[in-house]
Amino acid sequence: MRRRKRLAALAGLAVVVAAWVIVLWPRPVRITKASYDRIREDMSRAEVYAILGPPGDYATGPQALSWPLGTDRLTDRWYGDEYAIGLVLDQNGRVRVKCHTTRTVLRLDQTAFENLLWHVRRQWHGWFP
């Protein structure tokens, strides 16, 4: 009986550790000036996605960001910790306009538990958009 309890506790601990690793595993940094410089006009959406990945928020924590005025026409946006990239694609999925901005990181104050919840929600939305 004791052995079963130990095995059950060990299995539960393994599940918790595995979930913790999956949620907090760092993503590769793709949203950089070098990545932006690789994007050319008339590139296809697939070529851009090969460089940057799908559009989304790649920051490592909750932050505040505002784009400059006049960028409401952007069709795809990528957010990183220190850099953000936006594109306007035509109806054929080809790059027509590209823009970028450096980010002033405004980290939101939160507890370790709130930070963990932020990572869990973000991972969940990454799996189930």
Backbone hydrogen bonds, N-H to C=O, Kabsch-Sander energy under -0.5 kcal/mol:
donor,donor_aa,acceptor,acceptor_aa,energy
5,K,1,M,-1.8
6,R,2,R,-2.3
7,L,3,R,-2.5
8,A,4,R,-2.7
9,A,5,K,-2.6
10,L,6,R,-2.7
11,A,7,L,-2.6
12,G,8,A,-2.4
13,L,9,A,-2.4
14,A,10,L,-2.3
15,V,11,A,-2.1
16,V,12,G,-2.2
17,V,13,L,-2.6
18,A,14,A,-2.5
19,A,15,V,-2.5
20,W,16,V,-2.4
21,V,17,V,-2.4
22,I,18,A,-2.3
23,V,19,A,-2.4
24,L,20,W,-2.3
25,W,21,V,-0.9
30,R,28,P,-0.9
32,T,30,R,-1.5
36,Y,32,T,-2.1
37,D,33,K,-2.4
38,R,34,A,-1.0
38,R,35,S,-0.5
39,I,35,S,-0.7
39,I,36,Y,-1.1
42,D,95,V,-2.6
43,M,40,R,-1.4
45,R,93,G,-1.2
48,V,44,S,-2.0
49,Y,45,R,-2.6
50,A,46,A,-1.7
51,I,47,E,-1.1
51,I,48,V,-0.6
52,L,48,V,-2.9
53,G,49,Y,-2.0
56,G,77,R,-1.1
58,Y,56,G,-0.7
58,Y,79,Y,-3.7
71,T,68,P,-1.0
74,L,71,T,-1.3
75,T,87,L,-2.5
76,D,87,L,-1.8
78,W,85,I,-2.8
79,Y,56,G,-2.5
80,G,83,Y,-2.5
84,A,101,T,-2.2
85,I,78,W,-2.3
86,G,99,C,-2.9
87,L,76,D,-2.5
88,V,97,V,-2.7
89,L,87,L,-0.5
90,D,94,R,-2.5
93,G,90,D,-1.9
95,V,43,M,-2.4
96,R,88,V,-2.9
97,V,88,V,-1.5
99,C,86,G,-2.7
101,T,84,A,-2.1
103,R,82,E,-1.9
105,V,103,R,-0.8
107,R,105,V,-0.7
108,L,62,P,-1.3
115,N,111,T,-2.3
116,L,112,A,-2.3
117,L,113,F,-2.4
118,W,114,E,-2.2
119,H,115,N,-2.2
120,V,116,L,-2.4
121,R,117,L,-2.7
122,R,118,W,-2.4
123,Q,119,H,-2.6
124,W,120,V,-2.5
125,H,121,R,-2.6
126,G,122,R,-1.6
127,W,123,Q,-1.8
128,F,124,W,-2.9
